[in-house]
């Protein structure tokens, strides 16, 4: 898939988001939700594609807009997150550790 997530979510670390976007543009979802990340935090250890496929949502529905049904899916299928935004924040923070900004 060619889809890339926007990193312009509203959360406390706007400065980090801006630095990542300024340097790298949109971040491909497979760089955020690596197999290691998925195995560590979700019931789907293969990859993000499997997670999306089994979630019943379309990939574009993961565009960081409030969605109670998606948040419920995240709570049921992860071992740490209460919402999609929480999962996304964690992925951004882990991605940050792999790049130089």
Steps between C-alpha positions, in 0.01 A plus 500: 500500500612851424310677775695735724373642825483869559693595807300811577306363793409713797702390799759640736804435287429733207865598479606139438226454241613815318864388500409161356277650231755768412772244452312197366155612387227248555618185670413167333284296736731199475779712650278597794333166560788262447462126558691549826256769614199291401630190676579694815174693532227315311348156449619513138867422485531480123454857386278805489324378187369199693388726783308727261353206311371330814379824658213540255606858427647639180852637514380854433277477809820497703556866403515646847144621533310416817319172450347321798463171311864503394608584855299202626673279245838627621411425863395145412795418277794658676647443840573861581298765317164661577464668163636517149665830587684336794627224272606751236685716754695199622591405144622855428712500816653163412562614142676808634755275668598354162562828318720801546303822526 
